[in-house]
Amino acid sequence: MKTEIHTLRMWLIFENERSLIVADAAKNARREFCLPRSLIDRMTKFPKPDEPLTYRPIEFTLPGWKVESAGLWEFVVS
């Protein structure tokens, strides 16, 4: 059985070799999520906006089961 993969657009707050912390908004985020890097096949980082205290926009892939379990459908772009 093939796992469905989705691309999401969110905002990067912090990253290390094992995980990412992403947010639902560029600043003043209401929700933050910690995602394991082991689930991410592809990630693209875009230039950070010039506004102070603004997070960096990113696109990344996640398996469908993780999108479902974390409630991330609103961030799926494909």
Secondary structure, DSSP 8 states (H G I E B T S, - for coil): ----EEEEEEEEEEE-SSEEEEESSSSS-S-EEEEEGGG-S-EEE----SSTT--EEEEEEEEHHHHHHHT-GGGB--
